[in-house]
């Protein structure tokens, strides 16, 4: 995957928001010509990452996509509970 910068930025941001940073996992995959980052957080932390009305998640996506643009990559980001 060529979005290593974006994955590092995403990991750093999410780990700084959650209560249990060691539970944060960022997995990458590719489908239909687009890269995808899946963020898994520990129990109870998904609400922190999503924020009120999804504003925090939207901001995280904006910053991460800007980092991906530096690598010339378009990507999708999905936030998941670790038990999904």
HELIX and SHEET records of a PDB file:
HELIX    1   1 UNK A    4  UNK A   17  1                                  14    
HELIX    2   2 UNK A   21  UNK A   23  5                                   3    
HELIX    3   3 UNK A   46  UNK A   50  1                                   5    
HELIX    4   4 UNK A   52  UNK A   54  5                                   3    
HELIX    5   5 UNK A   55  UNK A   70  1                                  16    
SHEET    1   A 3 UNK A  25  UNK A  31  0                                        
SHEET    2   A 3 UNK A  34  UNK A  41 -1                                        
SHEET    3   A 3 UNK A  75  UNK A  81  1                                        
END                                                                             
